């Protein structure tokens, strides 16, 4: 069965192509499915408008010196 939950499981296991295919099929059935849209966006790598931000966060991560800074970086990752 192709569900958002199944796609997320594939995604967590590193099976990006399989997850992306499920998200696309869900979106074909329901053009307003926000979770499918987000999954496609996340897996398609379309983030060129955040290039500057990505470099800043890369530098931040590479220079992090405390658990608090690592946690801040993790929160940023969840938000993208």
mmCIF file of the N, C-alpha and C atoms, coordinates in Angstrom:
data_MODEL
# 
_entry.id   MODEL 
# 
loop_
_atom_site.group_PDB 
_atom_site.id 
_atom_site.type_symbol 
_atom_site.label_atom_id 
_atom_site.label_alt_id 
_atom_site.label_comp_id 
_atom_site.label_asym_id 
_atom_site.label_entity_id 
_atom_site.label_seq_id 
_atom_site.pdbx_PDB_ins_code 
_atom_site.Cartn_x 
_atom_site.Cartn_y 
_atom_site.Cartn_z 
_atom_site.occupancy 
_atom_site.B_iso_or_equiv 
_atom_site.pdbx_formal_charge 
_atom_site.auth_seq_id 
_atom_site.auth_comp_id 
_atom_site.auth_asym_id 
_atom_site.auth_atom_id 
_atom_site.pdbx_PDB_model_num 
ATOM 1   N N  . UNK A 1 1  ? 0.845  -1.183 0.000  1.00 0.00 ? 1  UNK A N  1 
ATOM 2   C CA . UNK A 1 1  ? 0.000  0.000  0.000  1.00 0.00 ? 1  UNK A CA 1 
ATOM 3   C C  . UNK A 1 1  ? 0.891  1.246  0.000  1.00 0.00 ? 1  UNK A C  1 
ATOM 4   N N  . UNK A 1 2  ? 0.575  2.194  -0.832 1.00 0.00 ? 2  UNK A N  1 
ATOM 5   C CA . UNK A 1 2  ? 1.368  3.402  -0.946 1.00 0.00 ? 2  UNK A CA 1 
ATOM 6   C C  . UNK A 1 2  ? 0.759  4.506  -0.090 1.00 0.00 ? 2  UNK A C  1 
ATOM 7   N N  . UNK A 1 3  ? 1.414  4.744  1.036  1.00 0.00 ? 3  UNK A N  1 
ATOM 8   C CA . UNK A 1 3  ? 0.952  5.752  1.981  1.00 0.00 ? 3  UNK A CA 1 
ATOM 9   C C  . UNK A 1 3  ? 2.121  6.660  2.356  1.00 0.00 ? 3  UNK A C  1 
ATOM 10  N N  . UNK A 1 4  ? 1.796  7.773  2.976  1.00 0.00 ? 4  UNK A N  1 
ATOM 11  C CA . UNK A 1 4  ? 2.828  8.680  3.464  1.00 0.00 ? 4  UNK A CA 1 
ATOM 12  C C  . UNK A 1 4  ? 3.714  7.948  4.464  1.00 0.00 ? 4  UNK A C  1 
ATOM 13  N N  . UNK A 1 5  ? 3.115  7.143  5.319  1.00 0.00 ? 5  UNK A N  1 
ATOM 14  C CA . UNK A 1 5  ? 3.890  6.387  6.307  1.00 0.00 ? 5  UNK A CA 1 
ATOM 15  C C  . UNK A 1 5  ? 4.873  5.456  5.627  1.00 0.00 ? 5  UNK A C  1 
ATOM 16  N N  . UNK A 1 6  ? 4.439  4.755  4.606  1.00 0.00 ? 6  UNK A N  1 
ATOM 17  C CA . UNK A 1 6  ? 5.333  3.846  3.874  1.00 0.00 ? 6  UNK A CA 1 
ATOM 18  C C  . UNK A 1 6  ? 6.472  4.633  3.227  1.00 0.00 ? 6  UNK A C  1 
ATOM 19  N N  . UNK A 1 7  ? 6.157  5.778  2.650  1.00 0.00 ? 7  UNK A N  1 
ATOM 20  C CA . UNK A 1 7  ? 7.188  6.606  2.013  1.00 0.00 ? 7  UNK A CA 1 
ATOM 21  C C  . UNK A 1 7  ? 8.207  7.083  3.037  1.00 0.00 ? 7  UNK A C  1 
ATOM 22  N N  . UNK A 1 8  ? 7.740  7.490  4.211  1.00 0.00 ? 8  UNK A N  1 
ATOM 23  C CA . UNK A 1 8  ? 8.646  7.942  5.259  1.00 0.00 ? 8  UNK A CA 1 
ATOM 24  C C  . UNK A 1 8  ? 9.549  6.809  5.746  1.00 0.00 ? 8  UNK A C  1 
ATOM 25  N N  . UNK A 1 9  ? 9.011  5.613  5.825  1.00 0.00 ? 9  UNK A N  1 
ATOM 26  C CA . UNK A 1 9  ? 9.820  4.461  6.229  1.00 0.00 ? 9  UNK A CA 1 
ATOM 27  C C  . UNK A 1 9  ? 10.914 4.207  5.200  1.00 0.00 ? 9  UNK A C  1 
ATOM 28  N N  . UNK A 1 10 ? 10.554 4.216  3.926  1.00 0.00 ? 10 UNK A N  1 
ATOM 29  C CA . UNK A 1 10 ? 11.560 4.062  2.873  1.00 0.00 ? 10 UNK A CA 1 
ATOM 30  C C  . UNK A 1 10 ? 12.620 5.152  2.982  1.00 0.00 ? 10 UNK A C  1 
ATOM 31  N N  . UNK A 1 11 ? 12.152 6.372  3.189  1.00 0.00 ? 11 UNK A N  1 
ATOM 32  C CA . UNK A 1 11 ? 13.061 7.502  3.276  1.00 0.00 ? 11 UNK A CA 1 
ATOM 33  C C  . UNK A 1 11 ? 14.046 7.329  4.435  1.00 0.00 ? 11 UNK A C  1 
ATOM 34  N N  . UNK A 1 12 ? 13.546 6.921  5.582  1.00 0.00 ? 12 UNK A N  1 
ATOM 35  C CA . UNK A 1 12 ? 14.399 6.715  6.754  1.00 0.00 ? 12 UNK A CA 1 
ATOM 36  C C  . UNK A 1 12 ? 15.398 5.586  6.535  1.00 0.00 ? 12 UNK A C  1 
ATOM 37  N N  . UNK A 1 13 ? 15.054 4.631  5.698  1.00 0.00 ? 13 UNK A N  1 
ATOM 38  C CA . UNK A 1 13 ? 15.958 3.524  5.402  1.00 0.00 ? 13 UNK A CA 1 
ATOM 39  C C  . UNK A 1 13 ? 16.943 3.871  4.290  1.00 0.00 ? 13 UNK A C  1 
ATOM 40  N N  . UNK A 1 14 ? 16.852 5.080  3.762  1.00 0.00 ? 14 UNK A N  1 
ATOM 41  C CA . UNK A 1 14 ? 17.765 5.501  2.709  1.00 0.00 ? 14 UNK A CA 1 
ATOM 42  C C  . UNK A 1 14 ? 17.316 5.108  1.309  1.00 0.00 ? 14 UNK A C  1 
ATOM 43  N N  . UNK A 1 15 ? 16.102 4.622  1.182  1.00 0.00 ? 15 UNK A N  1 
ATOM 44  C CA . UNK A 1 15 ? 15.562 4.208  -0.116 1.00 0.00 ? 15 UNK A CA 1 
ATOM 45  C C  . UNK A 1 15 ? 14.829 5.400  -0.731 1.00 0.00 ? 15 UNK A C  1 
ATOM 46  N N  . UNK A 1 16 ? 15.604 6.391  -1.130 1.00 0.00 ? 16 UNK A N  1 
ATOM 47  C CA . UNK A 1 16 ? 15.061 7.664  -1.603 1.00 0.00 ? 16 UNK A CA 1 
ATOM 48  C C  . UNK A 1 16 ? 14.205 7.524  -2.853 1.00 0.00 ? 16 UNK A C  1 
ATOM 49  N N  . UNK A 1 17 ? 14.660 6.768  -3.826 1.00 0.00 ? 17 UNK A N  1 
ATOM 50  C CA . UNK A 1 17 ? 13.909 6.631  -5.082 1.00 0.00 ? 17 UNK A CA 1 
ATOM 51  C C  . UNK A 1 17 ? 12.548 5.981  -4.842 1.00 0.00 ? 17 UNK A C  1 
ATOM 52  N N  . UNK A 1 18 ? 12.522 4.962  -3.990 1.00 0.00 ? 18 UNK A N  1 
ATOM 53  C CA . UNK A 1 18 ? 11.256 4.284  -3.690 1.00 0.00 ? 18 UNK A CA 1 
ATOM 54  C C  . UNK A 1 18 ? 10.295 5.234  -2.971 1.00 0.00 ? 18 UNK A C  1 
ATOM 55  N N  . UNK A 1 19 ? 10.838 5.990  -2.009 1.00 0.00 ? 19 UNK A N  1 
ATOM 56  C CA . UNK A 1 19 ? 10.011 6.957  -1.279 1.00 0.00 ? 19 UNK A CA 1 
ATOM 57  C C  . UNK A 1 19 ? 9.488  8.034  -2.221 1.00 0.00 ? 19 UNK A C  1 
ATOM 58  N N  . UNK A 1 20 ? 10.349 8.536  -3.086 1.00 0.00 ? 20 UNK A N  1 
ATOM 59  C CA . UNK A 1 20 ? 9.948  9.574  -4.028 1.00 0.00 ? 20 UNK A CA 1 
ATOM 60  C C  . UNK A 1 20 ? 8.840  9.083  -4.956 1.00 0.00 ? 20 UNK A C  1 
ATOM 61  N N  . UNK A 1 21 ? 8.944  7.857  -5.401 1.00 0.00 ? 21 UNK A N  1 
ATOM 62  C CA . UNK A 1 21 ? 7.915  7.276  -6.269 1.00 0.00 ? 21 UNK A CA 1 
ATOM 63  C C  . UNK A 1 21 ? 6.564  7.209  -5.553 1.00 0.00 ? 21 UNK A C  1 
ATOM 64  N N  . UNK A 1 22 ? 6.578  6.828  -4.286 1.00 0.00 ? 22 UNK A N  1 
ATOM 65  C CA . UNK A 1 22 ? 5.332  6.768  -3.513 1.00 0.00 ? 22 UNK A CA 1 
ATOM 66  C C  . UNK A 1 22 ? 4.744  8.169  -3.352 1.00 0.00 ? 22 UNK A C  1 
ATOM 67  N N  . UNK A 1 23 ? 5.580  9.142  -2.989 1.00 0.00 ? 23 UNK A N  1 
ATOM 68  C CA . UNK A 1 23 ? 5.093  10.515 -2.845 1.00 0.00 ? 23 UNK A CA 1 
ATOM 69  C C  . UNK A 1 23 ? 4.458  11.000 -4.147 1.00 0.00 ? 23 UNK A C  1 
ATOM 70  N N  . UNK A 1 24 ? 5.105  10.717 -5.269 1.00 0.00 ? 24 UNK A N  1 
ATOM 71  C CA . UNK A 1 24 ? 4.567  11.147 -6.566 1.00 0.00 ? 24 UNK A CA 1 
ATOM 72  C C  . UNK A 1 24 ? 3.223  10.488 -6.854 1.00 0.00 ? 24 UNK A C  1 
ATOM 73  N N  . UNK A 1 25 ? 3.109  9.197  -6.559 1.00 0.00 ? 25 UNK A N  1 
ATOM 74  C CA . UNK A 1 25 ? 1.842  8.494  -6.794 1.00 0.00 ? 25 UNK A CA 1 
ATOM 75  C C  . UNK A 1 25 ? 0.730  9.033  -5.907 1.00 0.00 ? 25 UNK A C  1 
ATOM 76  N N  . UNK A 1 26 ? 1.063  9.357  -4.672 1.00 0.00 ? 26 UNK A N  1 
ATOM 77  C CA . UNK A 1 26 ? 0.069  9.937  -3.767 1.00 0.00 ? 26 UNK A CA 1 
ATOM 78  C C  . UNK A 1 26 ? -0.389 11.289 -4.304 1.00 0.00 ? 26 UNK A C  1 
ATOM 79  N N  . UNK A 1 27 ? 0.550  12.077 -4.799 1.00 0.00 ? 27 UNK A N  1 
ATOM 80  C CA . UNK A 1 27 ? 0.205  13.392 -5.334 1.00 0.00 ? 27 UNK A CA 1 
ATOM 81  C C  . UNK A 1 27 ? -0.644 13.291 -6.603 1.00 0.00 ? 27 UNK A C  1 
ATOM 82  N N  . UNK A 1 28 ? -0.451 12.229 -7.388 1.00 0.00 ? 28 UNK A N  1 
ATOM 83  C CA . UNK A 1 28 ? -1.304 12.016 -8.569 1.00 0.00 ? 28 UNK A CA 1 
ATOM 84  C C  . UNK A 1 28 ? -2.749 11.768 -8.146 1.00 0.00 ? 28 UNK A C  1 
ATOM 85  N N  . UNK A 1 29 ? -2.929 11.043 -7.031 1.00 0.00 ? 29 UNK A N  1 
ATOM 86  C CA . UNK A 1 29 ? -4.276 10.742 -6.537 1.00 0.00 ? 29 UNK A CA 1 
ATOM 87  C C  . UNK A 1 29 ? -4.903 11.931 -5.813 1.00 0.00 ? 29 UNK A C  1 
ATOM 88  N N  . UNK A 1 30 ? -4.049 12.687 -5.103 1.00 0.00 ? 30 UNK A N  1 
ATOM 89  C CA . UNK A 1 30 ? -4.534 13.811 -4.292 1.00 0.00 ? 30 UNK A CA 1 
ATOM 90  C C  . UNK A 1 30 ? -3.599 14.993 -4.490 1.00 0.00 ? 30 UNK A C  1 
ATOM 91  N N  . UNK A 1 31 ? -3.954 15.866 -5.400 1.00 0.00 ? 31 UNK A N  1 
ATOM 92  C CA . UNK A 1 31 ? -3.094 16.987 -5.780 1.00 0.00 ? 31 UNK A CA 1 
ATOM 93  C C  . UNK A 1 31 ? -2.871 17.992 -4.654 1.00 0.00 ? 31 UNK A C  1 
ATOM 94  N N  . UNK A 1 32 ? -3.648 17.914 -3.587 1.00 0.00 ? 32 UNK A N  1 
ATOM 95  C CA . UNK A 1 32 ? -3.526 18.840 -2.468 1.00 0.00 ? 32 UNK A CA 1 
ATOM 96  C C  . UNK A 1 32 ? -2.819 18.227 -1.260 1.00 0.00 ? 32 UNK A C  1 
ATOM 97  N N  . UNK A 1 33 ? -2.256 17.041 -1.401 1.00 0.00 ? 33 UNK A N  1 
ATOM 98  C CA . UNK A 1 33 ? -1.616 16.363 -0.273 1.00 0.00 ? 33 UNK A CA 1 
ATOM 99  C C  . UNK A 1 33 ? -0.295 17.057 0.070  1.00 0.00 ? 33 UNK A C  1 
ATOM 100 N N  . UNK A 1 34 ? -0.327 17.823 1.149  1.00 0.00 ? 34 UNK A N  1 
ATOM 101 C CA . UNK A 1 34 ? 0.835  18.622 1.536  1.00 0.00 ? 34 UNK A CA 1 
ATOM 102 C C  . UNK A 1 34 ? 2.018  17.745 1.947  1.00 0.00 ? 34 UNK A C  1 
ATOM 103 N N  . UNK A 1 35 ? 1.773  16.637 2.620  1.00 0.00 ? 35 UNK A N  1 
ATOM 104 C CA . UNK A 1 35 ? 2.870  15.755 3.045  1.00 0.00 ? 35 UNK A CA 1 
ATOM 105 C C  . UNK A 1 35 ? 3.595  15.165 1.832  1.00 0.00 ? 35 UNK A C  1 
ATOM 106 N N  . UNK A 1 36 ? 2.859  14.827 0.791  1.00 0.00 ? 36 UNK A N  1 
ATOM 107 C CA . UNK A 1 36 ? 3.476  14.300 -0.432 1.00 0.00 ? 36 UNK A CA 1 
ATOM 108 C C  . UNK A 1 36 ? 4.296  15.386 -1.121 1.00 0.00 ? 36 UNK A C  1 
ATOM 109 N N  . UNK A 1 37 ? 3.759  16.602 -1.163 1.00 0.00 ? 37 UNK A N  1 
ATOM 110 C CA . UNK A 1 37 ? 4.490  17.718 -1.762 1.00 0.00 ? 37 UNK A CA 1 
ATOM 111 C C  . UNK A 1 37 ? 5.804  17.963 -1.014 1.00 0.00 ? 37 UNK A C  1 
ATOM 112 N N  . UNK A 1 38 ? 5.743  17.932 0.313  1.00 0.00 ? 38 UNK A N  1 
ATOM 113 C CA . UNK A 1 38 ? 6.941  18.156 1.117  1.00 0.00 ? 38 UNK A CA 1 
ATOM 114 C C  . UNK A 1 38 ? 7.960  17.039 0.915  1.00 0.00 ? 38 UNK A C  1 
ATOM 115 N N  . UNK A 1 39 ? 7.467  15.798 0.817  1.00 0.00 ? 39 UNK A N  1 
ATOM 116 C CA . UNK A 1 39 ? 8.363  14.668 0.583  1.00 0.00 ? 39 UNK A CA 1 
ATOM 117 C C  . UNK A 1 39 ? 9.070  14.776 -0.757 1.00 0.00 ? 39 UNK A C  1 
ATOM 118 N N  . UNK A 1 40 ? 8.337  15.156 -1.783 1.00 0.00 ? 40 UNK A N  1 
ATOM 119 C CA . UNK A 1 40 ? 8.928  15.322 -3.117 1.00 0.00 ? 40 UNK A CA 1 
ATOM 120 C C  . UNK A 1 40 ? 9.963  16.442 -3.079 1.00 0.00 ? 40 UNK A C  1 
ATOM 121 N N  . UNK A 1 41 ? 9.620  17.536 -2.450 1.00 0.00 ? 41 UNK A N  1 
ATOM 122 C CA . UNK A 1 41 ? 10.558 18.664 -2.346 1.00 0.00 ? 41 UNK A CA 1 
ATOM 123 C C  . UNK A 1 41 ? 11.833 18.236 -1.612 1.00 0.00 ? 41 UNK A C  1 
ATOM 124 N N  . UNK A 1 42 ? 11.642 17.544 -0.484 1.00 0.00 ? 42 UNK A N  1 
ATOM 125 C CA . UNK A 1 42 ? 12.777 17.127 0.339  1.00 0.00 ? 42 UNK A CA 1 
ATOM 126 C C  . UNK A 1 42 ? 13.705 16.182 -0.416 1.00 0.00 ? 42 UNK A C  1 
ATOM 127 N N  . UNK A 1 43 ? 13.135 15.256 -1.165 1.00 0.00 ? 43 UNK A N  1 
ATOM 128 C CA . UNK A 1 43 ? 13.936 14.238 -1.846 1.00 0.00 ? 43 UNK A CA 1 
ATOM 129 C C  . UNK A 1 43 ? 14.447 14.674 -3.210 1.00 0.00 ? 43 UNK A C  1 
ATOM 130 N N  . UNK A 1 44 ? 13.835 15.689 -3.785 1.00 0.00 ? 44 UNK A N  1 
ATOM 131 C CA . UNK A 1 44 ? 14.256 16.097 -5.121 1.00 0.00 ? 44 UNK A CA 1 
ATOM 132 C C  . UNK A 1 44 ? 15.487 16.986 -5.100 1.00 0.00 ? 44 UNK A C  1 
ATOM 133 N N  . UNK A 1 45 ? 15.852 17.525 -3.945 1.00 0.00 ? 45 UNK A N  1 
ATOM 134 C CA . UNK A 1 45 ? 17.042 18.347 -3.837 1.00 0.00 ? 45 UNK A CA 1 
ATOM 135 C C  . UNK A 1 45 ? 16.883 19.745 -4.384 1.00 0.00 ? 45 UNK A C  1 
ATOM 136 N N  . UNK A 1 46 ? 15.657 20.200 -4.552 1.00 0.00 ? 46 UNK A N  1 
ATOM 137 C CA . UNK A 1 46 ? 15.411 21.543 -5.069 1.00 0.00 ? 46 UNK A CA 1 
ATOM 138 C C  . UNK A 1 46 ? 15.506 22.528 -3.909 1.00 0.00 ? 46 UNK A C  1 
ATOM 139 N N  . UNK A 1 47 ? 16.706 23.047 -3.707 1.00 0.00 ? 47 UNK A N  1 
ATOM 140 C CA . UNK A 1 47 ? 16.899 23.991 -2.613 1.00 0.00 ? 47 UNK A CA 1 
ATOM 141 C C  . UNK A 1 47 ? 17.896 25.075 -2.993 1.00 0.00 ? 47 UNK A C  1 
ATOM 142 N N  . UNK A 1 48 ? 17.991 25.392 -4.236 1.00 0.00 ? 48 UNK A N  1 
ATOM 143 C CA . UNK A 1 48 ? 19.016 26.327 -4.687 1.00 0.00 ? 48 UNK A CA 1 
ATOM 144 C C  . UNK A 1 48 ? 18.907 27.696 -4.025 1.00 0.00 ? 48 UNK A C  1 
ATOM 145 N N  . UNK A 1 49 ? 17.716 28.100 -3.617 1.00 0.00 ? 49 UNK A N  1 
ATOM 146 C CA . UNK A 1 49 ? 17.577 29.413 -3.013 1.00 0.00 ? 49 UNK A CA 1 
ATOM 147 C C  . UNK A 1 49 ? 18.177 29.478 -1.617 1.00 0.00 ? 49 UNK A C  1 
ATOM 148 N N  . UNK A 1 50 ? 18.565 28.352 -1.039 1.00 0.00 ? 50 UNK A N  1 
ATOM 149 C CA . UNK A 1 50 ? 19.155 28.335 0.288  1.00 0.00 ? 50 UNK A CA 1 
ATOM 150 C C  . UNK A 1 50 ? 20.658 28.076 0.250  1.00 0.00 ? 50 UNK A C  1 
ATOM 151 N N  . UNK A 1 51 ? 21.292 28.239 -0.886 1.00 0.00 ? 51 UNK A N  1 
ATOM 152 C CA . UNK A 1 51 ? 22.718 27.935 -1.011 1.00 0.00 ? 51 UNK A CA 1 
ATOM 153 C C  . UNK A 1 51 ? 23.530 28.732 -0.008 1.00 0.00 ? 51 UNK A C  1 
ATOM 154 N N  . UNK A 1 52 ? 23.295 30.020 0.114  1.00 0.00 ? 52 UNK A N  1 
ATOM 155 C CA . UNK A 1 52 ? 24.024 30.852 1.068  1.00 0.00 ? 52 UNK A CA 1 
ATOM 156 C C  . UNK A 1 52 ? 23.840 30.316 2.488  1.00 0.00 ? 52 UNK A C  1 
ATOM 157 N N  . UNK A 1 53 ? 22.639 30.018 2.855  1.00 0.00 ? 53 UNK A N  1 
ATOM 158 C CA . UNK A 1 53 ? 22.335 29.505 4.181  1.00 0.00 ? 53 UNK A CA 1 
ATOM 159 C C  . UNK A 1 53 ? 23.024 28.165 4.417  1.00 0.00 ? 53 UNK A C  1 
ATOM 160 N N  . UNK A 1 54 ? 23.049 27.309 3.419  1.00 0.00 ? 54 UNK A N  1 
ATOM 161 C CA . UNK A 1 54 ? 23.703 26.015 3.575  1.00 0.00 ? 54 UNK A CA 1 
ATOM 162 C C  . UNK A 1 54 ? 25.188 26.169 3.871  1.00 0.00 ? 54 UNK A C  1 
ATOM 163 N N  . UNK A 1 55 ? 25.849 27.094 3.212  1.00 0.00 ? 55 UNK A N  1 
ATOM 164 C CA . UNK A 1 55 ? 27.269 27.310 3.481  1.00 0.00 ? 55 UNK A CA 1 
ATOM 165 C C  . UNK A 1 55 ? 27.483 27.835 4.898  1.00 0.00 ? 55 UNK A C  1 
ATOM 166 N N  . UNK A 1 56 ? 26.597 28.704 5.323  1.00 0.00 ? 56 UNK A N  1 
ATOM 167 C CA . UNK A 1 56 ? 26.711 29.229 6.677  1.00 0.00 ? 56 UNK A CA 1 
ATOM 168 C C  . UNK A 1 56 ? 26.532 28.117 7.706  1.00 0.00 ? 56 UNK A C  1 
ATOM 169 N N  . UNK A 1 57 ? 25.551 27.254 7.478  1.00 0.00 ? 57 UNK A N  1 
ATOM 170 C CA . UNK A 1 57 ? 25.305 26.184 8.442  1.00 0.00 ? 57 UNK A CA 1 
ATOM 171 C C  . UNK A 1 57 ? 26.402 25.123 8.385  1.00 0.00 ? 57 UNK A C  1 
ATOM 172 N N  . UNK A 1 58 ? 26.975 24.915 7.236  1.00 0.00 ? 58 UNK A N  1 
ATOM 173 C CA . UNK A 1 58 ? 28.105 23.992 7.126  1.00 0.00 ? 58 UNK A CA 1 
ATOM 174 C C  . UNK A 1 58 ? 29.263 24.505 7.985  1.00 0.00 ? 58 UNK A C  1 
ATOM 175 N N  . UNK A 1 59 ? 29.569 25.772 7.844  1.00 0.00 ? 59 UNK A N  1 
ATOM 176 C CA . UNK A 1 59 ? 30.637 26.371 8.653  1.00 0.00 ? 59 UNK A CA 1 
ATOM 177 C C  . UNK A 1 59 ? 30.288 26.300 10.144 1.00 0.00 ? 59 UNK A C  1 
ATOM 178 N N  . UNK A 1 60 ? 29.052 26.578 10.459 1.00 0.00 ? 60 UNK A N  1 
ATOM 179 C CA . UNK A 1 60 ? 28.605 26.508 11.850 1.00 0.00 ? 60 UNK A CA 1 
ATOM 180 C C  . UNK A 1 60 ? 28.815 25.106 12.408 1.00 0.00 ? 60 UNK A C  1 
ATOM 181 N N  . UNK A 1 61 ? 28.410 24.088 11.634 1.00 0.00 ? 61 UNK A N  1 
ATOM 182 C CA . UNK A 1 61 ? 28.551 22.704 12.074 1.00 0.00 ? 61 UNK A CA 1 
ATOM 183 C C  . UNK A 1 61 ? 30.023 22.327 12.239 1.00 0.00 ? 61 UNK A C  1 
ATOM 184 N N  . UNK A 1 62 ? 30.832 22.697 11.274 1.00 0.00 ? 62 UNK A N  1 
ATOM 185 C CA . UNK A 1 62 ? 32.252 22.325 11.321 1.00 0.00 ? 62 UNK A CA 1 
ATOM 186 C C  . UNK A 1 62 ? 32.980 22.996 12.482 1.00 0.00 ? 62 UNK A C  1 
ATOM 187 N N  . UNK A 1 63 ? 32.478 24.122 12.945 1.00 0.00 ? 63 UNK A N  1 
ATOM 188 C CA . UNK A 1 63 ? 33.143 24.854 14.028 1.00 0.00 ? 63 UNK A CA 1 
ATOM 189 C C  . UNK A 1 63 ? 32.409 24.739 15.359 1.00 0.00 ? 63 UNK A C  1 
ATOM 190 N N  . UNK A 1 64 ? 31.380 23.914 15.424 1.00 0.00 ? 64 UNK A N  1 
ATOM 191 C CA . UNK A 1 64 ? 30.618 23.756 16.662 1.00 0.00 ? 64 UNK A CA 1 
ATOM 192 C C  . UNK A 1 64 ? 31.530 23.187 17.751 1.00 0.00 ? 64 UNK A C  1 
ATOM 193 N N  . UNK A 1 65 ? 31.411 23.766 18.935 1.00 0.00 ? 65 UNK A N  1 
ATOM 194 C CA . UNK A 1 65 ? 32.290 23.354 20.022 1.00 0.00 ? 65 UNK A CA 1 
ATOM 195 C C  . UNK A 1 65 ? 31.538 22.841 21.241 1.00 0.00 ? 65 UNK A C  1 
ATOM 196 N N  . UNK A 1 66 ? 30.228 22.901 21.196 1.00 0.00 ? 66 UNK A N  1 
ATOM 197 C CA . UNK A 1 66 ? 29.472 22.478 22.370 1.00 0.00 ? 66 UNK A CA 1 
ATOM 198 C C  . UNK A 1 66 ? 28.250 21.666 21.947 1.00 0.00 ? 66 UNK A C  1 
ATOM 199 N N  . UNK A 1 67 ? 27.712 20.949 22.898 1.00 0.00 ? 67 UNK A N  1 
ATOM 200 C CA . UNK A 1 67 ? 26.490 20.175 22.664 1.00 0.00 ? 67 UNK A CA 1 
ATOM 201 C C  . UNK A 1 67 ? 25.338 21.107 22.286 1.00 0.00 ? 67 UNK A C  1 
ATOM 202 N N  . UNK A 1 68 ? 25.313 22.273 22.880 1.00 0.00 ? 68 UNK A N  1 
ATOM 203 C CA . UNK A 1 68 ? 24.265 23.249 22.578 1.00 0.00 ? 68 UNK A CA 1 
ATOM 204 C C  . UNK A 1 68 ? 24.319 23.673 21.105 1.00 0.00 ? 68 UNK A C  1 
ATOM 205 N N  . UNK A 1 69 ? 25.517 23.881 20.580 1.00 0.00 ? 69 UNK A N  1 
ATOM 206 C CA . UNK A 1 69 ? 25.649 24.263 19.172 1.00 0.00 ? 69 UNK A CA 1 
ATOM 207 C C  . UNK A 1 69 ? 25.243 23.116 18.258 1.00 0.00 ? 69 UNK A C  1 
ATOM 208 N N  . UNK A 1 70 ? 25.592 21.873 18.619 1.00 0.00 ? 70 UNK A N  1 
ATOM 209 C CA . UNK A 1 70 ? 25.165 20.724 17.824 1.00 0.00 ? 70 UNK A CA 1 
ATOM 210 C C  . UNK A 1 70 ? 23.646 20.600 17.842 1.00 0.00 ? 70 UNK A C  1 
ATOM 211 N N  . UNK A 1 71 ? 23.033 20.843 18.978 1.00 0.00 ? 71 UNK A N  1 
ATOM 212 C CA . UNK A 1 71 ? 21.576 20.784 19.069 1.00 0.00 ? 71 UNK A CA 1 
ATOM 213 C C  . UNK A 1 71 ? 20.923 21.876 18.227 1.00 0.00 ? 71 UNK A C  1 
ATOM 214 N N  . UNK A 1 72 ? 21.528 23.050 18.188 1.00 0.00 ? 72 UNK A N  1 
ATOM 215 C CA . UNK A 1 72 ? 21.013 24.125 17.340 1.00 0.00 ? 72 UNK A CA 1 
ATOM 216 C C  . UNK A 1 72 ? 21.065 23.712 15.863 1.00 0.00 ? 72 UNK A C  1 
ATOM 217 N N  . UNK A 1 73 ? 22.170 23.075 15.475 1.00 0.00 ? 73 UNK A N  1 
ATOM 218 C CA . UNK A 1 73 ? 22.300 22.591 14.106 1.00 0.00 ? 73 UNK A CA 1 
ATOM 219 C C  . UNK A 1 73 ? 21.247 21.534 13.800 1.00 0.00 ? 73 UNK A C  1 
ATOM 220 N N  . UNK A 1 74 ? 20.995 20.624 14.725 1.00 0.00 ? 74 UNK A N  1 
ATOM 221 C CA . UNK A 1 74 ? 19.961 19.590 14.525 1.00 0.00 ? 74 UNK A CA 1 
ATOM 222 C C  . UNK A 1 74 ? 18.592 20.224 14.326 1.00 0.00 ? 74 UNK A C  1 
ATOM 223 N N  . UNK A 1 75 ? 18.287 21.242 15.117 1.00 0.00 ? 75 UNK A N  1 
ATOM 224 C CA . UNK A 1 75 ? 16.994 21.940 14.962 1.00 0.00 ? 75 UNK A CA 1 
ATOM 225 C C  . UNK A 1 75 ? 16.886 22.563 13.578 1.00 0.00 ? 75 UNK A C  1 
ATOM 226 N N  . UNK A 1 76 ? 17.989 23.142 13.099 1.00 0.00 ? 76 UNK A N  1 
ATOM 227 C CA . UNK A 1 76 ? 17.986 23.726 11.764 1.00 0.00 ? 76 UNK A CA 1 
ATOM 228 C C  . UNK A 1 76 ? 17.719 22.648 10.718 1.00 0.00 ? 76 UNK A C  1 
ATOM 229 N N  . UNK A 1 77 ? 18.333 21.476 10.871 1.00 0.00 ? 77 UNK A N  1 
ATOM 230 C CA . UNK A 1 77 ? 18.120 20.392 9.912  1.00 0.00 ? 77 UNK A CA 1 
ATOM 231 C C  . UNK A 1 77 ? 16.663 19.962 9.870  1.00 0.00 ? 77 UNK A C  1 
ATOM 232 N N  . UNK A 1 78 ? 16.031 19.903 11.024 1.00 0.00 ? 78 UNK A N  1 
ATOM 233 C CA . UNK A 1 78 ? 14.623 19.504 11.076 1.00 0.00 ? 78 UNK A CA 1 
ATOM 234 C C  . UNK A 1 78 ? 13.762 20.514 10.341 1.00 0.00 ? 78 UNK A C  1 
ATOM 235 N N  . UNK A 1 79 ? 14.114 21.779 10.426 1.00 0.00 ? 79 UNK A N  1 
ATOM 236 C CA . UNK A 1 79 ? 13.322 22.832 9.790  1.00 0.00 ? 79 UNK A CA 1 
ATOM 237 C C  . UNK A 1 79 ? 13.431 22.844 8.267  1.00 0.00 ? 79 UNK A C  1 
ATOM 238 N N  . UNK A 1 80 ? 14.528 22.296 7.708  1.00 0.00 ? 80 UNK A N  1 
ATOM 239 C CA . UNK A 1 80 ? 14.629 22.315 6.259  1.00 0.00 ? 80 UNK A CA 1 
ATOM 240 C C  . UNK A 1 80 ? 14.037 21.090 5.750  1.00 0.00 ? 80 UNK A C  1 
# 
